[in-house]
Amino acid sequence: MTMTTTRVPAAVQWARGLLALVASSHLVVPIVMFAREGTLRDEIAAQHPDFGADEVARSAAIAVTSGAVFHGVLLVVCLLLTWKLAGGRPWTRRLTTVSQLLSVVFSVFSWSSSAMFHVVIPLVGAVQIAVVVLLWAPPATRRFFTE
């Protein structure tokens, strides 16, 4: 009886590690938003001077809740893909690529809506692009997902 095992290429292992790092950012963002809701209120009040205190508070609560839901979904997706990428299934590479590139696009919204994460957004975006490159560029990785 012959048993064949496919070794996970180093680039895929790196991509998995970076994807886990991205997942951790999706865990941290809602926590920071919740902890700094006062700062978020101040930003909303500055951007919308016509809002009353109740409307500012409501807007901040909506931002925190929607941020928690959005980043919670991305956290689950990233963790699932971190685990599944080692299997070499083509759908995992495609879903990782689409999710990471869309996340980079959506980060433009985060950038424009609050200065709270201006330092982090470009760093996480660069990591997400690196994940995509690691999953498509190296020949060993391409073979891994086509065998």
N, C-alpha and C positions, 0 to 999 in steps of 0.2 A: 504494500500500500504506500503510495507516494503522496506526500502532503506538500502543497505549494503555499507558501506565505508570501504576500506582497509587502515589502518594506515600505513604510511611509516615507516619502522623500523629505529631506531636510527642509526644503522650502515650504512644504505643507505643514511641517511641524512648527516652523517659524510663523506661518500664517495663523495657525491655531493659537499659538501663544499671543500673538498680536490681537487676534480676535477676542481672546479672553480679557486682554487689557481694555479693548473697546467696550466689552460687556461691563467691566467694572466702572467705566465712565458713565454708562447708562444707569448704574446703581447710584453713583455719587451725585449726579446732576439733580434729581428730585430732592434728595436729602439737603443739598445746599440751597435749593430754591425754597424749601420749607423753612430752613433755619434762617434764611435771609429774606423772608417775606416782607419785612419792613423796608429793606432796600428796594425790593421790587415795587412796593407801593410808592416809594419816593420817585422811582423812575417813571411809573405810570402817571403820577400826578404832574411831573415835569413835562411829559410828552402830551398830556391832555389837561391843560389848566382849567378847562371848562367842566371837568368831572368834579362832583362833590365827593366828600369823604366816603360815603357809603358806596358810591360807584367805583371809586378807586379800590376800596377794600374788596368789593365783589370781583373786580377785574383781576386783582392779585390772586384771589382764591381760585378763580377760573384758570389762570395761568399755571398755578402750582398743581392743581388737579389734572389739567390736561397734560402738563409736562410729566407728571408721575405716570399717567396712563401711557403716553407715547413712549417714554423711555423704559417703562416696564415691559412693554411689548418688544422693544428692541433688545432689552436685556435677555429676555427669553429666547428670541431668535438667535442672538449671538451665542448664547450658551449652547443651544441645540446644535448650531452649526459647528461650534468648536468641537463638540463631541462627534458629530456625524462626518466631518471632513476626513477623518482617518480611514473611513470605509472606502474612499475613492469613487463614490458614486457621482456621476456627472451632474445630477440635479443639485447636489450639495455645493458644488463649485459655482453653478449658475445662480442659485439662490443667494449664496454668500456675495457674489459679485453684484447682483442687483440690489440686495439690501444695503451693502456698504456704499455703493455709488449713490443710491437714493438718500441715504443718511447724510452724505456729504452735501447733496443738493438741499436737503431740508435744513441743514445747519445754517444756511443763509438766512432763513427765517429767524432762527435763534440769535444770530449775529445782529440782525436788524431790530429785534424786539427788545434786547437788553444788553448792556455792556458787562453784565455779571460774568459772562463766560468768554470774553474776547481773547483772553490768553489761551484758554483751553481748546477752543473750537479749531483753530488752524492745526494744532498738534494732533488732535484726534483725527481730523480730516487727513492729515499726512499718513497717519498709521493706517487708516482705512484704505487709502490708495495703495499703500505698501502691501496690504493683504491681497488686494486684487492683483497686483503685479506678481506677487509670489505664487498666486494660483494659476496664472496664465503664461508667464514668461519662461520659466525654466523648462527645458525639454523633458527632464525627468518628471516634472509635475504634470505636464501635458500627457505623457505616457501613462502616468498613474491614474488619471481620470478617464482614459480611453480603453484601458485593458479590462 
